[in-house]
Amino acid sequence: MNCRTCPLRHRAGKVPEQASAWSWRSDIVEIFLTTLCSAVIWRYTSHNDHESGHKGNRIDSPGGRNGQGVIVSPSDGLMLWSCLVYGCCVSSFIHRRQEQDPFQLFVYLIFVTGAGVIGYAARASANLMLLGYLPQSMCIAMAVSLLGHGLYRRWKCVASSPGDEEKLQPIR
């Protein structure tokens, strides 16, 4: 059985191939946007933590140390828009994929818990843990969820029996 012929399942029936390609592209765009927004959120929070005099280990930005990253000093407005876009993208991704990916909750719990442990071990402030480590972990969890589900579908397609091929053919 050719894996390219395996259609995606949907509650109301089979999803056309164009719709599945659009869904895949929108997932990639959402992951990219959340990563960009979480970088802005991280930089803004670490910059404000530094100004408030928080004592502890801190990493200035995901792209480098001491202002060497892409975004040196984000404004308050950019932080607000980044938080709004980040929240919309994460909730959209989770809502659209929750029926397709039964292990999504466990993936998110593992990465969010790991981010909390890493933030605590790095002696980061509560602000940096909530607005720095957790958004980054959500981006990683989104990517792992997407890749894991894709690999699972491919494995399931290869492992399916030849008798199922007739059932999987699109209705014309």
mmCIF file of the C-alpha atoms, coordinates in Angstrom:
data_MODEL
# 
_entry.id   MODEL 
# 
loop_
_atom_site.group_PDB 
_atom_site.id 
_atom_site.type_symbol 
_atom_site.label_atom_id 
_atom_site.label_alt_id 
_atom_site.label_comp_id 
_atom_site.label_asym_id 
_atom_site.label_entity_id 
_atom_site.label_seq_id 
_atom_site.pdbx_PDB_ins_code 
_atom_site.Cartn_x 
_atom_site.Cartn_y 
_atom_site.Cartn_z 
_atom_site.occupancy 
_atom_site.B_iso_or_equiv 
_atom_site.pdbx_formal_charge 
_atom_site.auth_seq_id 
_atom_site.auth_comp_id 
_atom_site.auth_asym_id 
_atom_site.auth_atom_id 
_atom_site.pdbx_PDB_model_num 
ATOM 1   C CA . MET A 1 1   ? 0.000   0.000  0.000  1.00 0.00 ? 1   MET A CA 1 
ATOM 2   C CA . ASN A 1 2   ? 1.317   3.400  -0.927 1.00 0.00 ? 2   ASN A CA 1 
ATOM 3   C CA . CYS A 1 3   ? 1.404   5.812  2.025  1.00 0.00 ? 3   CYS A CA 1 
ATOM 4   C CA . ARG A 1 4   ? 0.424   8.699  -0.204 1.00 0.00 ? 4   ARG A CA 1 
ATOM 5   C CA . THR A 1 5   ? -2.993  7.144  -0.707 1.00 0.00 ? 5   THR A CA 1 
ATOM 6   C CA . CYS A 1 6   ? -3.804  7.088  3.017  1.00 0.00 ? 6   CYS A CA 1 
ATOM 7   C CA . PRO A 1 7   ? -6.412  9.817  3.503  1.00 0.00 ? 7   PRO A CA 1 
ATOM 8   C CA . LEU A 1 8   ? -6.889  11.710 6.712  1.00 0.00 ? 8   LEU A CA 1 
ATOM 9   C CA . ARG A 1 9   ? -10.037 10.852 8.611  1.00 0.00 ? 9   ARG A CA 1 
ATOM 10  C CA . HIS A 1 10  ? -12.477 13.495 9.751  1.00 0.00 ? 10  HIS A CA 1 
ATOM 11  C CA . ARG A 1 11  ? -15.598 13.297 11.869 1.00 0.00 ? 11  ARG A CA 1 
ATOM 12  C CA . ALA A 1 12  ? -17.922 13.869 8.904  1.00 0.00 ? 12  ALA A CA 1 
ATOM 13  C CA . GLY A 1 13  ? -16.032 11.583 6.534  1.00 0.00 ? 13  GLY A CA 1 
ATOM 14  C CA . LYS A 1 14  ? -12.906 11.840 4.457  1.00 0.00 ? 14  LYS A CA 1 
ATOM 15  C CA . VAL A 1 15  ? -11.002 15.079 4.128  1.00 0.00 ? 15  VAL A CA 1 
ATOM 16  C CA . PRO A 1 16  ? -9.998  16.074 0.592  1.00 0.00 ? 16  PRO A CA 1 
ATOM 17  C CA . GLU A 1 17  ? -6.267  16.027 -0.089 1.00 0.00 ? 17  GLU A CA 1 
ATOM 18  C CA . GLN A 1 18  ? -6.190  19.825 -0.569 1.00 0.00 ? 18  GLN A CA 1 
ATOM 19  C CA . ALA A 1 19  ? -7.670  20.369 2.890  1.00 0.00 ? 19  ALA A CA 1 
ATOM 20  C CA . SER A 1 20  ? -5.053  18.143 4.519  1.00 0.00 ? 20  SER A CA 1 
ATOM 21  C CA . ALA A 1 21  ? -2.247  20.013 2.716  1.00 0.00 ? 21  ALA A CA 1 
ATOM 22  C CA . TRP A 1 22  ? -3.704  23.328 3.917  1.00 0.00 ? 22  TRP A CA 1 
ATOM 23  C CA . SER A 1 23  ? -3.934  21.998 7.476  1.00 0.00 ? 23  SER A CA 1 
ATOM 24  C CA . TRP A 1 24  ? -0.299  20.913 7.409  1.00 0.00 ? 24  TRP A CA 1 
ATOM 25  C CA . ARG A 1 25  ? 0.827   24.314 6.128  1.00 0.00 ? 25  ARG A CA 1 
ATOM 26  C CA . SER A 1 26  ? -1.238  26.175 8.706  1.00 0.00 ? 26  SER A CA 1 
ATOM 27  C CA . ASP A 1 27  ? 0.308   24.026 11.456 1.00 0.00 ? 27  ASP A CA 1 
ATOM 28  C CA . ILE A 1 28  ? 3.802   25.012 10.289 1.00 0.00 ? 28  ILE A CA 1 
ATOM 29  C CA . VAL A 1 29  ? 2.829   28.702 10.136 1.00 0.00 ? 29  VAL A CA 1 
ATOM 30  C CA . GLU A 1 30  ? 1.355   28.535 13.640 1.00 0.00 ? 30  GLU A CA 1 
ATOM 31  C CA . ILE A 1 31  ? 4.477   26.873 15.032 1.00 0.00 ? 31  ILE A CA 1 
ATOM 32  C CA . PHE A 1 32  ? 6.661   29.526 13.370 1.00 0.00 ? 32  PHE A CA 1 
ATOM 33  C CA . LEU A 1 33  ? 4.506   32.368 14.732 1.00 0.00 ? 33  LEU A CA 1 
ATOM 34  C CA . THR A 1 34  ? 4.449   30.954 18.251 1.00 0.00 ? 34  THR A CA 1 
ATOM 35  C CA . THR A 1 35  ? 8.227   30.522 18.186 1.00 0.00 ? 35  THR A CA 1 
ATOM 36  C CA . LEU A 1 36  ? 8.722   34.109 17.041 1.00 0.00 ? 36  LEU A CA 1 
ATOM 37  C CA . CYS A 1 37  ? 6.245   35.449 19.611 1.00 0.00 ? 37  CYS A CA 1 
ATOM 38  C CA . SER A 1 38  ? 7.748   33.399 22.424 1.00 0.00 ? 38  SER A CA 1 
ATOM 39  C CA . ALA A 1 39  ? 11.194  34.810 21.547 1.00 0.00 ? 39  ALA A CA 1 
ATOM 40  C CA . VAL A 1 40  ? 9.796   38.343 21.903 1.00 0.00 ? 40  VAL A CA 1 
ATOM 41  C CA . ILE A 1 41  ? 8.086   37.416 25.178 1.00 0.00 ? 41  ILE A CA 1 
ATOM 42  C CA . TRP A 1 42  ? 11.295  35.796 26.494 1.00 0.00 ? 42  TRP A CA 1 
ATOM 43  C CA . ARG A 1 43  ? 13.439  38.813 25.616 1.00 0.00 ? 43  ARG A CA 1 
ATOM 44  C CA . TYR A 1 44  ? 10.993  41.336 27.092 1.00 0.00 ? 44  TYR A CA 1 
ATOM 45  C CA . THR A 1 45  ? 10.664  39.363 30.324 1.00 0.00 ? 45  THR A CA 1 
ATOM 46  C CA . SER A 1 46  ? 14.394  38.733 30.741 1.00 0.00 ? 46  SER A CA 1 
ATOM 47  C CA . HIS A 1 47  ? 15.110  42.419 30.041 1.00 0.00 ? 47  HIS A CA 1 
ATOM 48  C CA . ASN A 1 48  ? 12.595  43.517 32.698 1.00 0.00 ? 48  ASN A CA 1 
ATOM 49  C CA . ASP A 1 49  ? 13.883  40.917 35.159 1.00 0.00 ? 49  ASP A CA 1 
ATOM 50  C CA . HIS A 1 50  ? 17.383  42.289 34.722 1.00 0.00 ? 50  HIS A CA 1 
ATOM 51  C CA . GLU A 1 51  ? 16.196  45.845 35.311 1.00 0.00 ? 51  GLU A CA 1 
ATOM 52  C CA . SER A 1 52  ? 14.279  44.847 38.445 1.00 0.00 ? 52  SER A CA 1 
ATOM 53  C CA . GLY A 1 53  ? 17.456  43.339 39.867 1.00 0.00 ? 53  GLY A CA 1 
ATOM 54  C CA . HIS A 1 54  ? 16.468  39.657 40.039 1.00 0.00 ? 54  HIS A CA 1 
ATOM 55  C CA . LYS A 1 55  ? 19.413  37.655 41.318 1.00 0.00 ? 55  LYS A CA 1 
ATOM 56  C CA . GLY A 1 56  ? 19.834  34.292 39.683 1.00 0.00 ? 56  GLY A CA 1 
ATOM 57  C CA . ASN A 1 57  ? 20.997  32.657 36.521 1.00 0.00 ? 57  ASN A CA 1 
ATOM 58  C CA . ARG A 1 58  ? 19.395  34.160 33.509 1.00 0.00 ? 58  ARG A CA 1 
ATOM 59  C CA . ILE A 1 59  ? 19.673  33.726 29.787 1.00 0.00 ? 59  ILE A CA 1 
ATOM 60  C CA . ASP A 1 60  ? 18.997  36.950 27.938 1.00 0.00 ? 60  ASP A CA 1 
ATOM 61  C CA . SER A 1 61  ? 17.499  35.600 24.763 1.00 0.00 ? 61  SER A CA 1 
ATOM 62  C CA . PRO A 1 62  ? 17.138  32.346 22.877 1.00 0.00 ? 62  PRO A CA 1 
ATOM 63  C CA . GLY A 1 63  ? 19.371  33.717 20.102 1.00 0.00 ? 63  GLY A CA 1 
ATOM 64  C CA . GLY A 1 64  ? 22.305  34.750 22.237 1.00 0.00 ? 64  GLY A CA 1 
ATOM 65  C CA . ARG A 1 65  ? 23.544  36.383 25.422 1.00 0.00 ? 65  ARG A CA 1 
ATOM 66  C CA . ASN A 1 66  ? 23.597  40.014 26.527 1.00 0.00 ? 66  ASN A CA 1 
ATOM 67  C CA . GLY A 1 67  ? 21.513  41.487 23.726 1.00 0.00 ? 67  GLY A CA 1 
ATOM 68  C CA . GLN A 1 68  ? 23.150  39.578 20.868 1.00 0.00 ? 68  GLN A CA 1 
ATOM 69  C CA . GLY A 1 69  ? 19.779  38.112 19.775 1.00 0.00 ? 69  GLY A CA 1 
ATOM 70  C CA . VAL A 1 70  ? 17.491  39.236 16.986 1.00 0.00 ? 70  VAL A CA 1 
ATOM 71  C CA . ILE A 1 71  ? 15.207  41.315 19.199 1.00 0.00 ? 71  ILE A CA 1 
ATOM 72  C CA . VAL A 1 72  ? 17.243  43.534 21.510 1.00 0.00 ? 72  VAL A CA 1 
ATOM 73  C CA . SER A 1 73  ? 14.640  45.558 23.377 1.00 0.00 ? 73  SER A CA 1 
ATOM 74  C CA . PRO A 1 74  ? 10.983  44.906 22.517 1.00 0.00 ? 74  PRO A CA 1 
ATOM 75  C CA . SER A 1 75  ? 8.470   47.602 23.367 1.00 0.00 ? 75  SER A CA 1 
ATOM 76  C CA . ASP A 1 76  ? 5.392   47.168 25.537 1.00 0.00 ? 76  ASP A CA 1 
ATOM 77  C CA . GLY A 1 77  ? 3.140   47.182 22.473 1.00 0.00 ? 77  GLY A CA 1 
ATOM 78  C CA . LEU A 1 78  ? 5.184   44.479 20.766 1.00 0.00 ? 78  LEU A CA 1 
ATOM 79  C CA . MET A 1 79  ? 4.983   42.391 23.924 1.00 0.00 ? 79  MET A CA 1 
ATOM 80  C CA . LEU A 1 80  ? 1.197   42.790 24.027 1.00 0.00 ? 80  LEU A CA 1 
ATOM 81  C CA . TRP A 1 81  ? 0.773   41.813 20.368 1.00 0.00 ? 81  TRP A CA 1 
ATOM 82  C CA . SER A 1 82  ? 3.171   38.907 20.783 1.00 0.00 ? 82  SER A CA 1 
ATOM 83  C CA . CYS A 1 83  ? 1.154   37.594 23.721 1.00 0.00 ? 83  CYS A CA 1 
ATOM 84  C CA . LEU A 1 84  ? -2.116  37.918 21.798 1.00 0.00 ? 84  LEU A CA 1 
ATOM 85  C CA . VAL A 1 85  ? -0.798  36.241 18.644 1.00 0.00 ? 85  VAL A CA 1 
ATOM 86  C CA . TYR A 1 86  ? 0.908   33.556 20.731 1.00 0.00 ? 86  TYR A CA 1 
ATOM 87  C CA . GLY A 1 87  ? -2.283  32.749 22.628 1.00 0.00 ? 87  GLY A CA 1 
ATOM 88  C CA . CYS A 1 88  ? -4.393  32.635 19.463 1.00 0.00 ? 88  CYS A CA 1 
ATOM 89  C CA . CYS A 1 89  ? -1.946  30.377 17.630 1.00 0.00 ? 89  CYS A CA 1 
ATOM 90  C CA . VAL A 1 90  ? -1.532  27.942 20.520 1.00 0.00 ? 90  VAL A CA 1 
ATOM 91  C CA . SER A 1 91  ? -5.267  27.666 21.178 1.00 0.00 ? 91  SER A CA 1 
ATOM 92  C CA . SER A 1 92  ? -6.019  27.248 17.461 1.00 0.00 ? 92  SER A CA 1 
ATOM 93  C CA . PHE A 1 93  ? -3.364  24.535 17.090 1.00 0.00 ? 93  PHE A CA 1 
ATOM 94  C CA . ILE A 1 94  ? -4.568  22.629 20.142 1.00 0.00 ? 94  ILE A CA 1 
ATOM 95  C CA . HIS A 1 95  ? -8.249  22.909 19.231 1.00 0.00 ? 95  HIS A CA 1 
ATOM 96  C CA . ARG A 1 96  ? -7.800  21.788 15.619 1.00 0.00 ? 96  ARG A CA 1 
ATOM 97  C CA . ARG A 1 97  ? -5.560  18.851 16.434 1.00 0.00 ? 97  ARG A CA 1 
ATOM 98  C CA . GLN A 1 98  ? -7.065  17.473 19.648 1.00 0.00 ? 98  GLN A CA 1 
ATOM 99  C CA . GLU A 1 99  ? -9.290  14.958 17.818 1.00 0.00 ? 99  GLU A CA 1 
ATOM 100 C CA . GLN A 1 100 ? -6.466  13.819 15.539 1.00 0.00 ? 100 GLN A CA 1 
ATOM 101 C CA . ASP A 1 101 ? -3.802  13.406 18.209 1.00 0.00 ? 101 ASP A CA 1 
ATOM 102 C CA . PRO A 1 102 ? -4.922  11.380 21.250 1.00 0.00 ? 102 PRO A CA 1 
ATOM 103 C CA . PHE A 1 103 ? -1.560  11.808 23.034 1.00 0.00 ? 103 PHE A CA 1 
ATOM 104 C CA . GLN A 1 104 ? -1.459  15.596 22.695 1.00 0.00 ? 104 GLN A CA 1 
ATOM 105 C CA . LEU A 1 105 ? -2.223  16.230 26.374 1.00 0.00 ? 105 LEU A CA 1 
ATOM 106 C CA . PHE A 1 106 ? 0.610   13.978 27.538 1.00 0.00 ? 106 PHE A CA 1 
ATOM 107 C CA . VAL A 1 107 ? 3.115   15.606 25.182 1.00 0.00 ? 107 VAL A CA 1 
ATOM 108 C CA . TYR A 1 108 ? 2.202   19.065 26.478 1.00 0.00 ? 108 TYR A CA 1 
ATOM 109 C CA . LEU A 1 109 ? 2.318   17.958 30.119 1.00 0.00 ? 109 LEU A CA 1 
ATOM 110 C CA . ILE A 1 110 ? 5.781   16.444 29.685 1.00 0.00 ? 110 ILE A CA 1 
ATOM 111 C CA . PHE A 1 111 ? 7.250   19.545 28.046 1.00 0.00 ? 111 PHE A CA 1 
ATOM 112 C CA . VAL A 1 112 ? 5.587   22.068 30.358 1.00 0.00 ? 112 VAL A CA 1 
ATOM 113 C CA . THR A 1 113 ? 6.685   20.105 33.439 1.00 0.00 ? 113 THR A CA 1 
ATOM 114 C CA . GLY A 1 114 ? 10.196  19.841 32.006 1.00 0.00 ? 114 GLY A CA 1 
ATOM 115 C CA . ALA A 1 115 ? 10.293  23.607 31.443 1.00 0.00 ? 115 ALA A CA 1 
ATOM 116 C CA . GLY A 1 116 ? 9.225   24.203 35.042 1.00 0.00 ? 116 GLY A CA 1 
ATOM 117 C CA . VAL A 1 117 ? 11.953  21.898 36.338 1.00 0.00 ? 117 VAL A CA 1 
ATOM 118 C CA . ILE A 1 118 ? 14.597  23.519 34.118 1.00 0.00 ? 118 ILE A CA 1 
ATOM 119 C CA . GLY A 1 119 ? 13.489  27.014 35.172 1.00 0.00 ? 119 GLY A CA 1 
ATOM 120 C CA . TYR A 1 120 ? 13.584  26.030 38.831 1.00 0.00 ? 120 TYR A CA 1 
ATOM 121 C CA . ALA A 1 121 ? 17.020  24.449 38.420 1.00 0.00 ? 121 ALA A CA 1 
ATOM 122 C CA . ALA A 1 122 ? 18.290  27.608 36.714 1.00 0.00 ? 122 ALA A CA 1 
ATOM 123 C CA . ARG A 1 123 ? 16.941  29.673 39.652 1.00 0.00 ? 123 ARG A CA 1 
ATOM 124 C CA . ALA A 1 124 ? 14.882  31.780 37.258 1.00 0.00 ? 124 ALA A CA 1 
ATOM 125 C CA . SER A 1 125 ? 12.287  34.184 38.592 1.00 0.00 ? 125 SER A CA 1 
ATOM 126 C CA . ALA A 1 126 ? 8.617   33.241 38.457 1.00 0.00 ? 126 ALA A CA 1 
ATOM 127 C CA . ASN A 1 127 ? 8.101   35.823 35.697 1.00 0.00 ? 127 ASN A CA 1 
ATOM 128 C CA . LEU A 1 128 ? 10.815  34.299 33.540 1.00 0.00 ? 128 LEU A CA 1 
ATOM 129 C CA . MET A 1 129 ? 9.511   30.790 34.175 1.00 0.00 ? 129 MET A CA 1 
ATOM 130 C CA . LEU A 1 130 ? 5.946   31.727 33.181 1.00 0.00 ? 130 LEU A CA 1 
ATOM 131 C CA . LEU A 1 131 ? 6.772   34.082 30.332 1.00 0.00 ? 131 LEU A CA 1 
ATOM 132 C CA . GLY A 1 132 ? 10.057  32.616 29.157 1.00 0.00 ? 132 GLY A CA 1 
ATOM 133 C CA . TYR A 1 133 ? 10.433  28.907 29.691 1.00 0.00 ? 133 TYR A CA 1 
ATOM 134 C CA . LEU A 1 134 ? 6.785   27.849 29.373 1.00 0.00 ? 134 LEU A CA 1 
ATOM 135 C CA . PRO A 1 135 ? 6.073   29.543 26.005 1.00 0.00 ? 135 PRO A CA 1 
ATOM 136 C CA . GLN A 1 136 ? 9.253   28.019 24.564 1.00 0.00 ? 136 GLN A CA 1 
ATOM 137 C CA . SER A 1 137 ? 8.224   24.594 25.855 1.00 0.00 ? 137 SER A CA 1 
ATOM 138 C CA . MET A 1 138 ? 4.787   24.975 24.266 1.00 0.00 ? 138 MET A CA 1 
ATOM 139 C CA . CYS A 1 139 ? 6.427   25.677 20.905 1.00 0.00 ? 139 CYS A CA 1 
ATOM 140 C CA . ILE A 1 140 ? 8.547   22.557 21.251 1.00 0.00 ? 140 ILE A CA 1 
ATOM 141 C CA . ALA A 1 141 ? 5.508   20.533 22.325 1.00 0.00 ? 141 ALA A CA 1 
ATOM 142 C CA . MET A 1 142 ? 3.575   21.765 19.277 1.00 0.00 ? 142 MET A CA 1 
ATOM 143 C CA . ALA A 1 143 ? 6.392   20.697 16.953 1.00 0.00 ? 143 ALA A CA 1 
ATOM 144 C CA . VAL A 1 144 ? 6.783   17.328 18.678 1.00 0.00 ? 144 VAL A CA 1 
ATOM 145 C CA . SER A 1 145 ? 3.026   16.773 18.548 1.00 0.00 ? 145 SER A CA 1 
ATOM 146 C CA . LEU A 1 146 ? 2.923   17.533 14.824 1.00 0.00 ? 146 LEU A CA 1 
ATOM 147 C CA . LEU A 1 147 ? 5.968   15.407 13.979 1.00 0.00 ? 147 LEU A CA 1 
ATOM 148 C CA . GLY A 1 148 ? 4.927   12.570 16.275 1.00 0.00 ? 148 GLY A CA 1 
ATOM 149 C CA . HIS A 1 149 ? 1.453   12.427 14.787 1.00 0.00 ? 149 HIS A CA 1 
ATOM 150 C CA . GLY A 1 150 ? 2.896   12.470 11.256 1.00 0.00 ? 150 GLY A CA 1 
ATOM 151 C CA . LEU A 1 151 ? 5.276   9.625  12.072 1.00 0.00 ? 151 LEU A CA 1 
ATOM 152 C CA . TYR A 1 152 ? 2.459   7.681  13.737 1.00 0.00 ? 152 TYR A CA 1 
ATOM 153 C CA . ARG A 1 153 ? 0.238   8.079  10.658 1.00 0.00 ? 153 ARG A CA 1 
ATOM 154 C CA . ARG A 1 154 ? 3.064   6.982  8.367  1.00 0.00 ? 154 ARG A CA 1 
ATOM 155 C CA . TRP A 1 155 ? 3.800   3.956  10.564 1.00 0.00 ? 155 TRP A CA 1 
ATOM 156 C CA . LYS A 1 156 ? 0.111   3.091  10.737 1.00 0.00 ? 156 LYS A CA 1 
ATOM 157 C CA . CYS A 1 157 ? -0.178  3.410  6.946  1.00 0.00 ? 157 CYS A CA 1 
ATOM 158 C CA . VAL A 1 158 ? 2.767   1.062  6.357  1.00 0.00 ? 158 VAL A CA 1 
ATOM 159 C CA . ALA A 1 159 ? 1.560   -1.409 8.976  1.00 0.00 ? 159 ALA A CA 1 
ATOM 160 C CA . SER A 1 160 ? -2.025  -1.615 7.689  1.00 0.00 ? 160 SER A CA 1 
ATOM 161 C CA . SER A 1 161 ? -3.018  -4.792 5.910  1.00 0.00 ? 161 SER A CA 1 
ATOM 162 C CA . PRO A 1 162 ? -3.562  -4.959 2.115  1.00 0.00 ? 162 PRO A CA 1 
ATOM 163 C CA . GLY A 1 163 ? -7.248  -5.802 2.681  1.00 0.00 ? 163 GLY A CA 1 
ATOM 164 C CA . ASP A 1 164 ? -7.829  -2.339 4.138  1.00 0.00 ? 164 ASP A CA 1 
ATOM 165 C CA . GLU A 1 165 ? -6.728  -0.646 0.939  1.00 0.00 ? 165 GLU A CA 1 
ATOM 166 C CA . GLU A 1 166 ? -10.192 -0.832 -0.596 1.00 0.00 ? 166 GLU A CA 1 
ATOM 167 C CA . LYS A 1 167 ? -11.740 0.814  2.459  1.00 0.00 ? 167 LYS A CA 1 
ATOM 168 C CA . LEU A 1 168 ? -9.300  3.713  2.311  1.00 0.00 ? 168 LEU A CA 1 
ATOM 169 C CA . GLN A 1 169 ? -9.976  4.638  -1.334 1.00 0.00 ? 169 GLN A CA 1 
ATOM 170 C CA . PRO A 1 170 ? -11.732 7.995  -1.768 1.00 0.00 ? 170 PRO A CA 1 
ATOM 171 C CA . ILE A 1 171 ? -15.424 7.955  -2.625 1.00 0.00 ? 171 ILE A CA 1 
ATOM 172 C CA . ARG A 1 172 ? -16.040 9.329  -6.122 1.00 0.00 ? 172 ARG A CA 1 
# 
